[in-house]
Amino acid sequence: MSFIIVATTILKDSLLLFGQLALIITAVMIMVEFFQEYRILDKLLALTSPFTRLLGISGEADLPLMAGLLLGIGYGGAIIIDSTRQGKLSSYDIYLINLFLVLCHSLIEDTLIWAALGAMVIPIQIGRFILALGVCYLVSRFLSCFKK
């Protein structure tokens, strides 16, 4: 196979993937605006409450955790920073939220990207979520020994 054919194939496939990713990211950005406009994210916070209680995280951590889970570390991180500046989150909350989001973040965006790449999305996402929950639970139990 000649270099030109290989280069053309790589360029064509890369542009196709870039287009798919651009569509996914645009859809996520539109969804974020929709969530903000209709306050859907606030309504979804009830879903994170059982998990934050299990981990011993305060209720103020629900919003940053849900934002990071659904929309990614960028949005979740911005909300974590804002909540921290407002004094709503303890260092314990911040640590556990960040640990959880490192292991399991952006469930919507990642799912769309992996689906575009042909991955088996549901088992991957369930596995990531269970892993993050388990690790954070163990770390929270360990840290609770030192928590006042």
C-alpha positions as CSV (number, residue, x, y, z in Angstrom):
1,M,0.0,0.0,0.0
2,S,1.4,3.4,-0.9
3,F,2.0,6.2,1.4
4,I,-0.6,8.4,-0.3
5,I,-3.4,5.9,0.1
6,V,-2.5,5.4,3.8
7,A,-2.3,9.2,4.4
8,T,-5.6,9.7,2.5
9,T,-7.4,7.0,4.5
10,I,-6.1,8.4,7.8
11,L,-7.1,11.9,6.9
12,K,-10.5,10.9,5.7
13,D,-11.2,8.8,8.9
14,S,-9.8,11.5,11.1
15,L,-12.1,14.1,9.6
16,L,-15.1,11.8,9.9
17,L,-14.3,11.2,13.6
18,F,-13.7,14.9,14.2
19,G,-17.1,15.7,12.6
20,Q,-18.8,13.1,14.9
21,L,-17.1,14.5,18.0
22,A,-18.1,18.0,17.0
23,L,-21.7,17.0,16.7
24,I,-21.6,15.2,20.0
25,I,-20.0,18.2,21.8
26,T,-22.5,20.6,20.2
27,A,-25.4,18.4,21.3
28,V,-24.0,18.3,24.9
29,M,-23.6,22.1,24.9
30,I,-27.3,22.5,23.8
31,M,-28.4,20.0,26.4
32,V,-26.5,22.0,29.1
33,E,-28.3,25.2,28.1
34,F,-31.6,23.3,28.1
35,F,-30.8,21.9,31.6
36,Q,-30.0,25.4,32.9
37,E,-33.1,27.0,31.4
38,Y,-35.6,24.4,32.8
39,R,-33.7,23.7,36.0
40,I,-33.6,20.0,35.2
41,L,-30.2,19.6,36.9
42,D,-31.7,20.8,40.1
43,K,-34.4,18.1,39.8
44,L,-31.9,15.4,39.2
45,L,-30.1,16.2,42.5
46,A,-32.5,13.9,44.3
47,L,-30.8,11.0,42.5
48,T,-27.4,11.7,43.9
49,S,-28.6,12.2,47.5
50,P,-28.5,8.5,48.4
51,F,-24.9,8.2,47.1
52,T,-23.6,11.3,48.8
53,R,-25.2,10.1,52.1
54,L,-23.6,6.7,51.7
55,L,-20.2,8.4,51.2
56,G,-20.8,10.8,54.1
57,I,-20.6,13.8,51.8
58,S,-22.7,16.9,52.6
59,G,-25.9,17.7,50.7
60,E,-24.1,20.7,49.2
61,A,-22.0,18.3,47.2
62,D,-25.0,17.0,45.2
63,L,-24.9,19.7,42.5
64,P,-21.2,19.5,41.7
65,L,-21.3,15.7,41.7
66,M,-24.3,15.5,39.4
67,A,-22.9,18.2,37.1
68,G,-19.6,16.3,36.9
69,L,-21.4,13.0,36.4
70,L,-23.6,14.1,33.6
71,L,-21.8,16.9,31.9
72,G,-18.1,16.3,32.6
73,I,-15.3,17.5,34.8
74,G,-15.2,20.9,33.2
75,Y,-18.7,21.8,34.3
76,G,-18.5,19.9,37.5
77,G,-15.1,21.5,38.3
78,A,-16.5,25.0,37.7
79,I,-19.4,24.3,40.1
80,I,-16.9,22.8,42.7
81,I,-14.8,25.9,42.6
82,D,-17.9,28.1,42.9
83,S,-19.3,26.1,45.8
84,T,-15.9,26.1,47.5
85,R,-15.6,29.9,47.1
86,Q,-19.0,30.3,48.7
87,G,-17.9,28.1,51.6
88,K,-20.4,25.3,50.9
89,L,-18.0,22.4,50.6
90,S,-15.5,21.1,53.1
91,S,-12.1,19.8,52.1
92,Y,-13.5,16.3,52.8
93,D,-16.4,16.9,50.4
94,I,-14.0,18.3,47.7
95,Y,-11.6,15.4,48.0
96,L,-14.4,12.7,47.6
97,I,-16.2,14.5,44.8
98,N,-13.0,14.9,42.9
99,L,-12.0,11.2,43.5
100,F,-15.4,10.1,42.3
101,L,-15.3,12.3,39.2
102,V,-11.8,11.1,38.3
103,L,-13.1,7.6,38.2
104,C,-16.6,8.3,36.7
105,H,-17.3,11.5,35.0
106,S,-19.2,12.8,32.0
107,L,-21.6,9.8,31.6
108,I,-23.5,11.5,28.8
109,E,-20.7,12.8,26.7
110,D,-18.5,9.8,27.1
111,T,-21.4,7.5,26.3
112,L,-22.0,9.3,23.1
113,I,-18.3,9.4,22.1
114,W,-17.8,5.7,22.9
115,A,-21.0,4.8,21.0
116,A,-19.7,6.7,18.0
117,L,-16.5,4.6,18.3
118,G,-18.5,1.4,18.5
119,A,-17.8,0.5,22.1
120,M,-20.2,-1.5,24.3
121,V,-21.4,1.5,26.3
122,I,-23.7,0.2,29.0
123,P,-21.3,-2.3,30.6
124,I,-18.5,0.3,30.6
125,Q,-20.6,2.9,32.2
126,I,-22.1,0.6,34.9
127,G,-18.6,-0.7,35.6
128,R,-17.2,2.9,36.0
129,F,-20.0,3.9,38.3
130,I,-19.7,0.8,40.5
131,L,-15.9,1.2,40.7
132,A,-16.1,4.9,41.6
133,L,-18.8,4.2,44.2
134,G,-16.8,1.3,45.8
135,V,-13.5,3.2,45.8
136,C,-15.0,6.4,47.2
137,Y,-16.9,4.4,49.9
138,L,-13.7,2.7,51.0
139,V,-11.8,6.0,51.1
140,S,-14.6,7.8,52.9
141,R,-14.6,5.1,55.6
142,F,-10.8,5.4,55.9
143,L,-11.0,9.2,56.1
144,S,-13.9,9.2,58.5
145,C,-11.5,8.0,61.1
146,F,-9.7,11.3,60.8
147,K,-12.7,13.5,60.4
148,K,-13.8,15.5,63.4
